[in-house]
């Protein structure tokens, strides 16, 4: 789906504002616990952040997966990273922030609507010693299906029945616009319909926030528009320590962390997404932040180090 440039006038402002989130270097040596294979828990001050893998999707690699790089360039980058060159494996990793008084899920997974190799969030939650009923807050970064479909079963039941759901207001406005949906070819309306399936029956209870505000003590939203119209990242901060959850700012790390100017096919506004990506990566290195991402190498939490014109993502051990 192509979005007009006008739809992202706010993106440049959000990029310019990124360094204002923090201006001092934060030294953070986390205590890391391996809960289960692929599941890590790190301390962020008085909080803990736990990765909850939701499985993966494997898709054949073809021209166009990276919009502005040739297939040969992409294959070379994958080969350099020791990965197959005929397919790409995309991980899905929601995060759980435990503040001591709140259990906050960042993004809701695929549920039973994704690839057969996905939909593992509840399994991961169990391995972390939690039940769905214990989640009291869900914060959504954007409305792509792999982030929202897990909120409701195919029968319509709420997966997390006690959770308050918070979503970015610009994202809601974009995907809930019936005129915009009806202007799309019928075969391009799938994500619009998924949004209505998930949120339509509970619209009155969903809280919509403007990116840039603190949502809960220690959880600040950050406009990161470009991947979608209202794509939002989040800074988790406690006791002077920080973790940046950047959601879908990047996809596969060996491609898009190492090459921040490359645009994945899922970015609605590639140039806005590129600026956000550059801004957040520069911030992460400058402030020595822990970084968590929905599609980063398991367990999805780590640090960035400079590498040529880009960066390397080093997962926590």
Kinemage of the C-alpha trace (Angstrom):
@kinemage 1
@onewidth
@group {chain A} dominant
@subgroup {mainchain}
@vectorlist {calphas} color= white
{ca unk a 1} P 0.000 0.000 0.000
{ca unk a 2} L 1.344 3.400 -0.939
{ca unk a 3} L 0.832 6.383 1.356
{ca unk a 4} L 0.873 10.005 0.278
{ca unk a 5} L 3.719 12.221 1.411
{ca unk a 6} L 1.187 14.529 3.023
{ca unk a 7} L 0.218 11.693 5.337
{ca unk a 8} L 3.684 11.825 6.840
{ca unk a 9} L 4.292 15.543 7.304
{ca unk a 10} L 4.607 14.816 10.997
{ca unk a 11} L 7.351 12.263 10.430
{ca unk a 12} L 10.127 14.804 9.974
{ca unk a 13} L 9.076 16.506 13.179
{ca unk a 14} L 9.148 13.201 15.023
{ca unk a 15} L 12.632 12.449 13.714
{ca unk a 16} L 13.877 15.862 14.769
{ca unk a 17} L 12.509 15.272 18.240
{ca unk a 18} L 14.198 11.922 18.785
{ca unk a 19} L 17.403 13.227 20.433
{ca unk a 20} L 15.259 15.097 22.970
{ca unk a 21} L 14.181 11.857 24.627
{ca unk a 22} L 17.532 11.739 26.373
{ca unk a 23} L 20.621 13.865 26.067
{ca unk a 24} L 23.055 12.130 28.410
{ca unk a 25} L 24.901 8.880 27.963
{ca unk a 26} L 23.334 6.140 30.077
{ca unk a 27} L 25.564 3.334 31.287
{ca unk a 28} L 23.530 0.166 31.568
{ca unk a 29} L 24.966 -3.223 32.416
{ca unk a 30} L 21.849 -5.352 32.698
{ca unk a 31} L 21.358 -8.416 34.788
{ca unk a 32} L 20.293 -10.981 32.191
{ca unk a 33} L 18.349 -14.156 32.960
{ca unk a 34} L 17.729 -16.862 30.378
{ca unk a 35} L 14.165 -17.973 31.076
{ca unk a 36} L 14.041 -20.532 28.251
{ca unk a 37} L 15.671 -20.856 24.819
{ca unk a 38} L 15.092 -17.541 23.027
{ca unk a 39} L 13.498 -15.940 26.092
{ca unk a 40} L 15.631 -13.427 27.986
{ca unk a 41} L 14.796 -11.230 30.952
{ca unk a 42} L 16.795 -8.072 31.636
{ca unk a 43} L 16.638 -5.654 34.527
{ca unk a 44} L 15.987 -1.993 33.731
{ca unk a 45} L 16.242 -0.270 37.080
{ca unk a 46} L 13.342 -1.584 39.150
{ca unk a 47} L 11.613 -3.002 36.065
{ca unk a 48} L 12.169 -6.242 34.213
{ca unk a 49} L 11.727 -6.694 30.471
{ca unk a 50} L 11.137 -10.200 29.115
{ca unk a 51} L 11.181 -11.213 25.465
{ca unk a 52} L 8.280 -13.471 24.459
{ca unk a 53} L 9.001 -15.051 21.055
{ca unk a 54} L 5.897 -15.560 18.916
{ca unk a 55} L 7.648 -17.770 16.384
{ca unk a 56} L 8.856 -16.912 12.899
{ca unk a 57} L 7.783 -16.656 9.280
{ca unk a 58} L 9.978 -18.035 6.509
{ca unk a 59} L 9.465 -16.466 3.105
{ca unk a 60} L 11.271 -17.055 -0.196
{ca unk a 61} L 13.701 -14.260 -0.966
{ca unk a 62} L 12.802 -12.379 -4.115
{ca unk a 63} L 13.561 -9.093 -5.804
{ca unk a 64} L 11.642 -6.368 -3.996
{ca unk a 65} L 11.947 -7.611 -0.421
{ca unk a 66} L 14.422 -4.764 -0.102
{ca unk a 67} L 13.000 -1.981 -2.225
{ca unk a 68} L 16.198 -0.065 -2.931
{ca unk a 69} L 18.794 -2.830 -3.128
{ca unk a 70} L 19.246 -5.499 -5.764
{ca unk a 71} L 18.618 -9.153 -5.059
{ca unk a 72} L 22.352 -9.781 -5.468
{ca unk a 73} L 23.176 -7.158 -2.809
{ca unk a 74} L 20.678 -8.659 -0.386
{ca unk a 75} L 21.997 -12.168 -0.982
{ca unk a 76} L 25.549 -10.950 -0.397
{ca unk a 77} L 24.525 -9.390 2.931
{ca unk a 78} L 22.802 -12.604 4.006
{ca unk a 79} L 25.808 -14.707 2.981
{ca unk a 80} L 28.133 -12.410 4.947
{ca unk a 81} L 25.958 -13.014 8.010
{ca unk a 82} L 26.054 -16.789 7.462
{ca unk a 83} L 22.354 -16.965 6.560
{ca unk a 84} L 20.576 -18.746 3.677
{ca unk a 85} L 20.391 -16.686 0.496
{ca unk a 86} L 17.204 -18.152 -0.960
{ca unk a 87} L 14.859 -17.264 1.907
{ca unk a 88} L 14.508 -14.941 4.882
{ca unk a 89} L 13.354 -15.854 8.371
{ca unk a 90} L 11.467 -13.079 10.142
{ca unk a 91} L 11.147 -13.459 13.937
{ca unk a 92} L 8.254 -12.006 15.941
{ca unk a 93} L 9.012 -10.959 19.515
{ca unk a 94} L 6.603 -9.065 21.773
{ca unk a 95} L 8.053 -7.756 25.043
{ca unk a 96} L 6.679 -7.858 28.591
{ca unk a 97} L 7.495 -5.002 30.959
{ca unk a 98} L 6.958 -5.826 34.634
{ca unk a 99} L 7.057 -2.663 36.729
{ca unk a 100} L 6.274 -4.457 39.971
{ca unk a 101} L 2.716 -3.128 39.968
{ca unk a 102} L 1.857 -3.543 36.265
{ca unk a 103} L 2.457 -6.234 33.665
{ca unk a 104} L 2.574 -4.470 30.297
{ca unk a 105} L 2.684 -6.370 27.011
{ca unk a 106} L 4.247 -4.501 24.108
{ca unk a 107} L 2.452 -5.785 20.969
{ca unk a 108} L 0.106 -8.732 20.748
{ca unk a 109} L 1.518 -11.289 18.319
{ca unk a 110} L -0.009 -13.268 15.450
{ca unk a 111} L -2.409 -15.499 17.325
{ca unk a 112} L -3.646 -18.251 15.005
{ca unk a 113} L -3.691 -15.996 11.952
{ca unk a 114} L -0.026 -16.139 10.910
{ca unk a 115} L 2.274 -18.787 9.516
{ca unk a 116} L 2.149 -22.263 11.105
{ca unk a 117} L 5.544 -21.464 12.616
{ca unk a 118} L 4.154 -18.428 14.457
{ca unk a 119} L 1.532 -17.890 17.163
{ca unk a 120} L 3.804 -19.002 20.006
{ca unk a 121} L 3.244 -16.006 22.316
{ca unk a 122} L 1.068 -17.812 24.865
{ca unk a 123} L 3.532 -20.699 24.957
{ca unk a 124} L 6.354 -18.239 25.651
{ca unk a 125} L 4.264 -16.471 28.271
{ca unk a 126} L 3.788 -19.792 30.066
{ca unk a 127} L 7.509 -20.486 29.978
{ca unk a 128} L 7.993 -17.085 31.600
{ca unk a 129} L 5.706 -18.203 34.436
{ca unk a 130} L 2.666 -16.101 33.513
{ca unk a 131} L -0.947 -16.568 32.468
{ca unk a 132} L -2.788 -14.330 29.957
{ca unk a 133} L -5.129 -13.161 32.740
{ca unk a 134} L -2.179 -11.556 34.539
{ca unk a 135} L -1.520 -9.063 31.735
{ca unk a 136} L -3.203 -5.808 32.778
{ca unk a 137} L -2.015 -3.494 29.974
{ca unk a 138} L -1.267 -3.977 26.275
{ca unk a 139} L 0.470 -1.221 24.317
{ca unk a 140} L 0.362 -1.554 20.525
{ca unk a 141} L 3.054 -0.020 18.311
{ca unk a 142} L 1.070 -0.221 15.052
{ca unk a 143} L -1.712 -2.174 13.396
{ca unk a 144} L 0.013 -4.700 11.123
{ca unk a 145} L -1.535 -8.115 11.635
{ca unk a 146} L 1.460 -9.715 13.328
{ca unk a 147} L 1.105 -7.148 16.129
{ca unk a 148} L -2.661 -7.206 16.693
{ca unk a 149} L -4.158 -10.487 15.487
{ca unk a 150} L -3.190 -12.240 18.703
{ca unk a 151} L -5.486 -10.010 20.768
{ca unk a 152} L -8.611 -11.947 19.778
{ca unk a 153} L -9.171 -15.581 18.831
{ca unk a 154} L -10.856 -16.618 15.598
{ca unk a 155} L -13.997 -17.076 17.678
{ca unk a 156} L -13.704 -13.486 18.922
{ca unk a 157} L -12.635 -14.159 22.507
{ca unk a 158} L -10.166 -11.764 24.102
{ca unk a 159} L -6.809 -13.466 24.612
{ca unk a 160} L -5.927 -11.139 27.499
{ca unk a 161} L -9.311 -10.580 29.154
{ca unk a 162} L -8.111 -8.246 31.936
{ca unk a 163} L -5.903 -5.978 29.840
{ca unk a 164} L -6.475 -2.334 29.009
{ca unk a 165} L -5.402 -1.747 25.385
{ca unk a 166} L -3.591 1.440 24.356
{ca unk a 167} L -3.015 2.290 20.679
{ca unk a 168} L -1.500 5.234 18.764
{ca unk a 169} L -4.237 7.685 17.731
{ca unk a 170} L -2.729 8.341 14.248
{ca unk a 171} L -2.663 4.601 13.592
{ca unk a 172} L -6.294 4.249 14.619
{ca unk a 173} L -7.317 7.180 12.424
{ca unk a 174} L -5.534 5.717 9.390
{ca unk a 175} L -6.779 2.138 9.514
{ca unk a 176} L -10.303 2.895 10.768
{ca unk a 177} L -11.017 5.301 7.908
{ca unk a 178} L -13.722 3.548 5.855
{ca unk a 179} L -13.263 5.868 2.891
{ca unk a 180} L -9.563 5.022 2.762
{ca unk a 181} L -10.290 1.307 2.992
{ca unk a 182} L -12.937 1.435 0.271
{ca unk a 183} L -10.547 3.317 -2.024
{ca unk a 184} L -8.201 0.302 -1.966
{ca unk a 185} L -8.560 -2.588 -4.417
{ca unk a 186} L -10.566 -5.352 -2.765
{ca unk a 187} L -7.519 -7.620 -2.569
{ca unk a 188} L -5.596 -4.889 -0.662
{ca unk a 189} L -8.114 -4.483 2.168
{ca unk a 190} L -6.957 -7.402 4.303
{ca unk a 191} L -5.194 -5.373 6.963
{ca unk a 192} L -8.075 -2.898 7.172
{ca unk a 193} L -10.427 -5.813 7.790
{ca unk a 194} L -8.103 -7.338 10.395
{ca unk a 195} L -8.101 -4.045 12.305
{ca unk a 196} L -11.898 -4.024 12.316
{ca unk a 197} L -12.087 -7.656 13.411
{ca unk a 198} L -9.746 -7.022 16.346
{ca unk a 199} L -10.862 -3.598 17.517
{ca unk a 200} L -14.414 -3.135 16.223
{ca unk a 201} L -16.190 -4.974 19.067
{ca unk a 202} L -14.087 -3.254 21.761
{ca unk a 203} L -13.667 0.188 20.185
{ca unk a 204} L -15.259 1.988 23.136
{ca unk a 205} L -12.731 0.571 25.588
{ca unk a 206} L -9.547 1.054 23.551
{ca unk a 207} L -7.512 4.067 24.719
{ca unk a 208} L -5.957 6.113 21.906
{ca unk a 209} L -2.859 8.141 22.703
{ca unk a 210} L -0.866 10.774 20.860
{ca unk a 211} L 2.721 9.522 20.412
{ca unk a 212} L 5.150 11.555 22.461
{ca unk a 213} L 3.409 11.322 25.828
{ca unk a 214} L 4.170 9.192 28.848
{ca unk a 215} L 1.619 6.386 28.896
{ca unk a 216} L 2.446 4.947 32.293
{ca unk a 217} L 5.160 5.776 34.824
{ca unk a 218} L 8.406 4.785 33.128
{ca unk a 219} L 6.827 4.064 29.693
{ca unk a 220} L 7.074 6.932 27.200
{ca unk a 221} L 5.750 6.733 23.649
{ca unk a 222} L 7.881 8.104 20.802
{ca unk a 223} L 6.547 8.971 17.329
{ca unk a 224} L 8.377 6.806 14.787
{ca unk a 225} L 6.150 7.261 11.749
{ca unk a 226} L 7.084 5.777 8.387
{ca unk a 227} L 6.718 2.028 8.709
{ca unk a 228} L 3.027 2.883 9.057
{ca unk a 229} L 1.150 6.143 9.506
{ca unk a 230} L 1.230 5.971 13.304
{ca unk a 231} L 4.094 3.560 14.018
{ca unk a 232} L 5.331 4.249 17.550
{ca unk a 233} L 8.381 3.266 19.593
{ca unk a 234} L 8.658 3.264 23.378
{ca unk a 235} L 11.296 4.174 25.941
{ca unk a 236} L 11.252 2.108 29.120
{ca unk a 237} L 13.060 3.882 31.962
{ca unk a 238} L 13.563 3.070 35.636
{ca unk a 239} L 16.279 3.961 38.116
{ca unk a 240} L 18.213 5.949 35.529
{ca unk a 241} L 18.392 2.965 33.165
{ca unk a 242} L 16.703 2.745 29.780
{ca unk a 243} L 15.568 0.280 27.168
{ca unk a 244} L 14.331 1.379 23.750
{ca unk a 245} L 11.623 -0.812 22.226
{ca unk a 246} L 11.635 0.283 18.612
{ca unk a 247} L 9.005 -2.192 17.347
{ca unk a 248} L 9.319 -2.421 13.523
{ca unk a 249} L 11.899 0.307 13.007
{ca unk a 250} L 13.947 -2.473 11.434
{ca unk a 251} L 13.250 -5.914 10.126
{ca unk a 252} L 15.976 -8.602 9.870
{ca unk a 253} L 19.048 -7.229 11.669
{ca unk a 254} L 21.805 -8.426 9.275
{ca unk a 255} L 20.014 -6.563 6.476
{ca unk a 256} L 18.437 -3.445 7.966
{ca unk a 257} L 20.567 -2.745 11.038
{ca unk a 258} L 23.744 -3.158 9.029
{ca unk a 259} L 22.193 -1.169 6.165
{ca unk a 260} L 19.874 1.426 7.755
{ca unk a 261} L 19.150 3.109 4.419
{ca unk a 262} L 17.651 -0.052 2.953
{ca unk a 263} L 13.842 -0.111 2.867
{ca unk a 264} L 11.925 -3.310 3.566
{ca unk a 265} L 8.861 -3.920 1.409
{ca unk a 266} L 6.558 -3.425 4.421
{ca unk a 267} L 7.513 0.242 5.008
{ca unk a 268} L 4.607 2.433 3.912
{ca unk a 269} L 6.765 5.558 3.581
{ca unk a 270} L 10.345 4.365 3.016
{ca unk a 271} L 12.014 7.767 3.358
{ca unk a 272} L 10.219 8.653 6.591
{ca unk a 273} L 11.050 5.191 7.956
{ca unk a 274} L 14.706 5.610 6.966
{ca unk a 275} L 14.999 8.904 8.838
{ca unk a 276} L 13.415 7.411 11.933
{ca unk a 277} L 15.706 4.378 11.710
{ca unk a 278} L 18.809 6.562 11.488
{ca unk a 279} L 17.659 8.775 14.348
{ca unk a 280} L 16.870 5.934 16.715
{ca unk a 281} L 20.090 4.073 15.931
{ca unk a 282} L 22.210 7.160 16.500
{ca unk a 283} L 20.416 7.708 19.815
{ca unk a 284} L 20.915 4.087 20.873
{ca unk a 285} L 24.664 4.256 20.285
{ca unk a 286} L 25.099 7.726 21.787
{ca unk a 287} L 23.233 6.779 24.962
{ca unk a 288} L 24.493 3.176 25.089
{ca unk a 289} L 20.898 1.989 25.243
{ca unk a 290} L 19.576 -1.497 25.381
{ca unk a 291} L 17.465 -1.964 22.258
{ca unk a 292} L 14.536 -4.331 21.788
{ca unk a 293} L 12.815 -4.893 18.467
{ca unk a 294} L 9.950 -7.010 17.234
{ca unk a 295} L 11.956 -8.518 14.369
{ca unk a 296} L 15.470 -8.488 15.833
{ca unk a 297} L 17.587 -11.606 16.299
{ca unk a 298} L 16.427 -13.654 19.296
{ca unk a 299} L 15.991 -12.938 22.078
{ca unk a 300} L 15.241 -9.579 20.460
{ca unk a 301} L 17.125 -7.505 23.075
{ca unk a 302} L 20.692 -6.279 22.718
{ca unk a 303} L 22.930 -3.377 21.823
{ca unk a 304} L 24.142 -1.642 18.693
{ca unk a 305} L 27.745 -1.089 17.708
{ca unk a 306} L 28.865 1.030 14.723
{ca unk a 307} L 29.740 -0.915 11.583
{ca unk a 308} L 30.712 0.961 8.438
{ca unk a 309} L 27.768 3.080 7.358
{ca unk a 310} L 25.454 1.155 9.659
{ca unk a 311} L 25.479 -0.895 12.824
{ca unk a 312} L 25.645 -4.408 14.214
{ca unk a 313} L 23.023 -5.742 16.604
{ca unk a 314} L 24.524 -7.836 19.412
{ca unk a 315} L 21.850 -9.820 21.272
{ca unk a 316} L 22.196 -10.169 25.022
{ca unk a 317} L 23.755 -13.478 25.988
